[in-house]
């Protein structure tokens, strides 16, 4: 009799033929054995689908689903709909895992009866890698605020093992058409409903940072998707009567998204700010230090000289500037 797997690993696959071997090999080398791998071929035009089939023919734990192209959210949802594991984790096809990742996360989840278990990870660049630590707070309000502003807490699905019933009982799904920021939308909902979250203080995942990623090739459609993601989060918070509790952090997140778009080499049109949450226009009302507020203010109005001066100035000068400016805020 075939037992249900304890962990389901969902891998959305699209134009990944250059990297998917590395990802799948790392999954098959896991020290944890009771798991399934769900490969969702999202209508990829290269050999990614064929490679998935080749691996599935050799490994019974691999299941392949071929579908018309619908974006990463539809691919993740397809995997979620077909998953059988007690826990779910998502993996990007160009990334790879430490061989003991699933074992470490599952043991932590069971020992602490946790709904969500995060882990540290590496950002992998062409010539170096960067260690990123995650810190979970026992206070839920603090944890949610940290999730919004990304203070030592990633909102990426690939660094979290999540109890599947958390998705099912709370009707959490991936929204078709939001293919940028979809992980943030889902992670905020998951953390909101979770009773217990914890983390493993070890780098278990390798996130591959390459120039062709969606974040580094921003288009007008991507901007619209980010706008939709922010609106979805806004609606969710309001529906659950906790918007005011997390409003400041939510607006801070909106502002940071706007700044990242404006500084992106492909986006120079400040009018695009209008599609974002309008209340986040005033950085002085957001939860950042004075130095950050001054830097963003002068960078926004195009004064690089003053911006550079502030970056390299001490706190005494900033305090004097603050006393002057606070009369106008």
Helices and strands as residue ranges (DSSP letters): E 7-13, H 20-28, E 35-42, H 48-58, E 62-67, H 72-82, E 87-90, E 96-97, H 101-111, E 116-124, E 129-132, H 140-149, G 157-159, E 160-163, H 164-169, H 182-193, E 197-208, G 214-216, H 220-239, H 243-263, G 270-275, G 278-281, G 283-285, H 290-300, H 304-311, H 315-325
